[in-house]
Amino acid sequence: MIAVVLGVAVAIWLARNITAPLGYAVRIARQVAEGDLTARVDVRSKDETGQLMTALKEMNTSLLDIVHRVRPAPTPSPPPPPRSMPVTQDLSSRTSSRPVRWKRPRPRWKS
């Protein structure tokens, strides 16, 4: 009877020690997948789960570095060309001041 209770206790302890760090790794991976690169990754062990957490931490740091290098610095938009309005107004005034000459079309049939 004591062996069964001890076996169940060890199984529960092992399950918790495996699933808790994996759950933490999944939460971090989801945060990064949603675009939140501010996730703080704490590596608490050196086993396979710790190696996974170290890889997640390195991935997060690399992605953050790439985003900072790729994201352009905000720059003001360039001003419009200085003569854009006067040229448009000048062209408009020249075309509107000309009289329109309209020729009446001749009929094309033969008499």
JOCORRA-V547999 format. One record per residue. PHI is phi as a letter, one per 30 degrees, with the letter a starting at -180 (none if undefined). Layout:
PHI ; PHI
This chain:
none ; d ; d ; d ; d ; d ; d ; d ; d ; d ; d ; d ; d ; d ; d ; d ; d ; c ; d ; d ; d ; d ; d ; d ; d ; d ; d ; d ; d ; d ; e ; d ; d ; d ; j ; d ; c ; c ; d ; c ; c ; c ; c ; c ; b ; c ; d ; e ; d ; d ; d ; d ; d ; d ; d ; d ; d ; d ; d ; d ; d ; d ; d ; d ; d ; d ; d ; d ; d ; d ; d ; d ; d ; d ; b ; d ; d ; d ; d ; d ; e ; d ; c ; d ; d ; e ; d ; d ; d ; d ; d ; d ; d ; d ; d ; d ; d ; d ; d ; d ; c ; c ; c ; d ; d ; d ; d ; c ; d ; c ; c
